[in-house]
Amino acid sequence: MSKIFDVDNKFFSTLSKIWDLMVVDFLFIITLPAFIGPSCTALYYAIVKNIRKSRGYPSKTFFHSFKQNFKQAAIIGIGQLIIGGGLIFSYIFATAMDAKSYIGQVYYWLVLILAILFVMVSIYVYPILSRFTMKTKDILHLSLYMSFRHLPTTMFGLIGIVAIVLIGDYLLLSPFVLLAPAVYVLILSFMMEKVLRAYMPKKEDQDEIEQEAWYYE
């Protein structure tokens, strides 16, 4: 009987994980409007380290990554907003053109392909930034390479984003939609971590401190 109320049993452990997930998701939502890059980086970092690896506390883990990667993530985030805004404007312009004309069709499909490529690269940018210390151009190059080298993960990421957008149209402001970013990242991380591990130095090549890093577990 005492095991039922044991805080270490699976039931209470699961409730604790759900609560931590809600905390991380809340921090992501309130920081996203002003700091898209740092927020996305911190979301992935906290999901993997705190939710999956049970290391640290959700808020402390989130803001550790938020501050650590702030400058570089903010620059990438601003770049994404500019490019994303340009793609949206281009798509609106493309749909307003004569769809039957050759130029209109070419322009429409060019914009659509660039938009898909933009999202494909974006799927990898922040997980890479949360794990590796690299120059921004190298992060973008590696993200582009990974997006084609690991197509199953890329397709899963794309399908997840489309699903969130479609479901959001029907369940706007519902608890599911509010939790969708954290749940999406949590599920994606199971595939993403396998990808990232393939690019991490082997443990025997690291010093003792680096060998004990949480992401090697």
C-alpha positions in Angstrom: 0.0 0.0 0.0 2.9 2.4 0.9 4.3 2.0 -2.6 1.2 3.7 -4.1 2.1 6.9 -2.3 5.8 6.6 -2.9 6.9 9.7 -4.9 9.4 7.5 -6.7 6.8 5.2 -8.2 6.0 5.4 -11.9 2.7 7.2 -11.4 4.2 10.1 -9.5 7.3 10.1 -11.7 5.1 10.5 -14.8 3.1 13.3 -13.2 6.4 15.0 -12.3 7.6 14.7 -15.9 4.3 16.1 -17.3 4.6 19.0 -14.9 8.2 19.7 -15.9 7.1 19.5 -19.6 4.4 22.1 -18.9 6.9 24.4 -17.1 9.4 24.2 -20.0 6.6 24.8 -22.5 5.3 27.8 -20.6 8.8 29.4 -20.5 9.1 28.8 -24.2 5.8 30.4 -25.0 6.4 33.6 -22.9 9.9 34.1 -24.3 9.2 33.2 -27.9 7.6 36.4 -29.1 10.7 38.5 -28.3 13.5 35.9 -28.5 12.6 33.2 -31.1 16.2 31.9 -31.4 17.2 31.6 -27.8 13.7 30.2 -26.9 13.9 27.4 -29.5 17.4 26.5 -28.5 16.5 26.5 -24.8 13.4 24.4 -25.4 15.3 21.6 -27.1 18.1 21.7 -24.5 15.7 21.6 -21.5 13.5 18.9 -23.1 16.4 16.5 -23.6 18.4 17.3 -20.4 15.6 17.7 -17.9 12.7 15.8 -19.3 14.5 12.9 -20.9 17.7 12.7 -18.9 16.3 13.9 -15.5 19.2 16.3 -15.0 18.6 19.6 -13.2 15.4 21.6 -12.9 13.3 22.7 -15.8 13.4 26.5 -15.3 17.1 26.5 -14.4 18.0 24.3 -17.3 15.9 26.3 -19.8 17.5 29.7 -18.8 21.0 28.2 -18.7 20.8 27.4 -22.4 18.8 30.6 -23.0 21.6 32.8 -21.7 24.5 30.7 -22.9 23.4 30.7 -26.5 21.6 34.0 -26.5 23.7 36.1 -28.9 24.2 33.5 -31.6 20.6 32.1 -31.3 19.1 35.6 -31.5 21.1 36.4 -34.7 19.9 33.2 -36.3 16.3 33.8 -35.1 16.3 37.3 -36.6 17.6 35.9 -39.8 14.8 33.3 -39.8 12.2 36.0 -39.3 13.5 38.0 -42.2 13.7 35.0 -44.5 10.4 33.6 -43.3 8.7 36.9 -43.8 10.1 37.2 -47.3 8.9 33.7 -48.2 5.4 34.4 -46.9 5.3 37.6 -48.9 6.6 35.8 -52.0 4.0 33.0 -51.6 1.2 35.6 -51.3 2.5 37.3 -54.4 2.9 33.9 -56.2 -0.7 33.0 -55.5 -1.9 36.3 -56.9 -0.1 35.8 -60.2 -1.6 34.2 -63.2 -1.4 30.5 -62.2 -1.9 29.4 -65.9 1.2 31.3 -67.1 4.5 29.6 -67.3 6.3 32.3 -65.3 3.6 32.1 -62.6 3.9 28.4 -62.2 7.7 28.5 -62.1 7.7 31.3 -59.5 5.1 29.5 -57.4 7.0 26.2 -57.3 10.3 28.0 -56.7 8.9 29.7 -53.6 7.3 26.5 -52.3 10.5 24.6 -52.7 12.5 27.3 -51.0 9.9 27.4 -48.1 10.2 23.6 -47.6 14.0 23.9 -47.7 13.8 26.7 -45.1 11.8 24.6 -42.7 14.0 21.5 -43.3 17.1 23.4 -42.3 15.3 25.1 -39.3 14.5 21.7 -37.9 18.2 21.0 -37.2 19.5 24.5 -36.4 18.5 24.8 -32.8 19.3 21.2 -31.7 22.8 21.7 -33.2 23.2 25.0 -31.5 22.1 23.5 -28.1 24.7 20.8 -28.4 27.7 22.1 -30.3 29.9 25.2 -30.2 30.2 26.2 -33.8 30.3 29.3 -36.0 26.9 30.4 -37.3 27.8 29.6 -40.9 29.0 26.1 -39.9 25.7 25.5 -38.1 23.7 26.4 -41.2 25.9 24.3 -43.4 25.6 21.3 -41.1 21.8 21.8 -40.8 21.5 21.8 -44.6 23.7 18.6 -44.8 21.7 16.8 -42.1 18.4 17.7 -43.6 19.2 15.7 -46.7 21.5 13.1 -45.0 18.9 12.1 -42.5 15.7 12.3 -44.5 13.5 10.1 -42.2 14.1 12.5 -39.3 13.6 15.5 -41.6 10.3 14.1 -42.9 9.1 13.3 -39.4 9.9 16.8 -38.4 8.1 18.3 -41.4 5.0 16.1 -40.8 4.9 17.1 -37.2 4.9 20.8 -38.0 2.2 20.3 -40.6 0.1 18.3 -38.1 0.5 21.0 -35.4 -0.6 23.7 -37.9 -3.6 21.7 -39.1 -4.8 20.7 -35.6 -4.2 24.2 -34.4 -6.9 25.5 -36.8 -9.5 23.3 -35.1 -8.2 23.5 -31.5 -7.0 27.1 -31.2 -6.0 28.1 -27.7 -6.8 24.6 -26.4 -4.4 23.0 -23.8 -3.2 20.6 -26.6 -2.1 23.5 -28.8 -0.4 25.3 -26.0 1.6 22.1 -25.1 2.2 21.2 -28.8 5.7 22.8 -29.1 7.1 20.8 -26.1 5.4 17.6 -27.1 6.6 18.0 -30.6 10.2 18.6 -29.6 10.1 15.7 -27.1 9.0 13.2 -29.7 11.4 14.6 -32.3 14.3 14.4 -29.9 14.2 10.6 -29.9 15.2 10.7 -33.6 17.2 13.9 -33.4 19.5 12.6 -30.6 20.5 9.7 -32.7 21.5 12.1 -35.5 23.4 14.4 -33.2 25.3 11.5 -31.6 26.7 10.6 -35.0 28.5 13.9 -35.1 29.7 14.0 -31.5 33.4 13.1 -30.7 33.7 9.6 -29.3 34.0 9.4 -25.5 37.6 8.1 -25.7 38.6 11.3 -27.5 37.3 13.5 -24.6 38.9 14.3 -21.3 37.4 12.9 -18.1 35.0 15.9 -17.5 33.7 15.8 -21.0 33.2 12.0 -20.8 30.8 12.5 -17.9 28.6 15.0 -19.8 24.9 14.2 -19.6 24.4 13.8 -23.3 26.8 10.9 -23.4 24.5 8.8 -21.2 
